[in-house]
Amino acid sequence: MIATVLLQAGGGLGVPQLIMFAAIAVVFYFFMIRPQMQKQKEQKKYVEELKKGDKIITTAGIHGRIFEVAETTFLIEVEGGTKIRFDKSAVSLDASKALNTPAATK
């Protein structure tokens, strides 16, 4: 059916063109889609493993320490003892890892 539509549309695509389209799709998958899926899995695993007392940075750039862990949220204690509740998806990265990066030590 698809081959018939392609043949009627423009006289047909040759085998080399179809192979090229397939190769582009494969390259796109391995360089764009797959790495993003792996990154999302790692982020989800990291957030699930967080516990009370861990230092974190939110996606908004707020630094704090986890004070309480709920099912879908964290209560984060920031400087001065202020506590703010954030959704678990708002956690960006581990503050101790962020402080040990080469860019942070310059």
C-alpha positions in Angstrom: 0.0 0.0 0.0 2.7 2.5 1.0 4.8 1.5 -2.0 1.9 2.1 -4.3 1.3 5.6 -2.8 5.0 6.4 -3.2 5.1 5.2 -6.8 2.0 7.3 -7.6 3.3 10.4 -5.8 6.5 11.0 -7.8 7.4 8.2 -10.0 8.8 6.2 -7.1 11.8 6.3 -4.8 14.7 4.2 -5.7 16.3 1.6 -3.3 19.3 3.9 -2.6 17.0 6.7 -1.5 15.1 4.3 0.8 18.3 3.0 2.3 19.5 6.6 2.9 16.2 7.5 4.7 16.6 4.4 6.8 20.2 5.2 7.7 19.2 8.7 8.7 16.5 7.3 10.9 19.0 5.0 12.6 21.6 7.7 13.1 18.9 10.0 14.5 17.8 7.3 17.0 21.3 6.5 18.3 22.5 10.1 18.5 19.3 11.9 19.7 16.6 9.7 21.1 18.4 6.9 22.9 20.8 9.1 24.9 17.9 11.3 26.1 16.0 8.2 27.2 19.0 6.9 29.1 19.4 10.3 30.8 15.8 10.3 31.9 16.1 6.9 33.4 19.2 7.9 35.3 17.5 11.1 36.6 14.4 9.1 37.7 16.7 6.6 39.5 18.6 9.4 41.2 15.4 11.1 42.5 14.0 7.8 43.8 17.2 7.1 45.8 17.2 10.5 47.5 16.8 10.5 51.3 16.5 12.8 54.2 19.7 14.9 54.7 20.9 14.8 51.0 22.0 18.1 49.6 20.3 19.0 46.3 19.8 21.8 43.8 16.4 22.3 42.2 15.7 23.1 38.6 15.1 26.7 39.8 18.6 26.8 41.2 17.6 26.7 44.9 20.2 24.9 47.1 19.0 23.0 50.1 18.9 19.9 52.2 16.1 17.3 52.1 14.2 17.6 55.4 11.3 15.3 54.6 10.5 12.8 51.8 6.8 12.3 50.8 5.4 10.2 48.0 5.6 12.9 45.3 7.3 15.8 47.1 10.3 16.8 49.1 10.4 19.3 51.9 13.6 21.1 51.5 15.4 23.2 54.2 17.2 26.2 52.8 19.5 28.7 54.5 18.0 30.2 57.6 15.9 27.2 58.4 13.2 28.0 55.9 11.4 25.0 54.6 10.0 24.8 51.1 8.0 21.9 49.5 9.0 20.9 46.0 7.7 18.3 43.6 10.2 15.5 43.1 10.5 16.4 39.4 12.0 19.8 40.4 15.2 18.2 41.7 18.0 18.8 39.3 21.1 17.3 40.7 23.2 16.4 43.8 24.7 19.5 45.3 27.8 17.7 46.4 28.5 16.5 42.9 27.8 20.0 41.5 30.4 21.5 43.8 33.0 19.0 42.7 32.8 19.7 39.0 35.7 21.4 37.3 33.7 24.5 36.4 32.7 24.9 40.1 36.3 24.7 41.3 37.6 27.5 39.1 
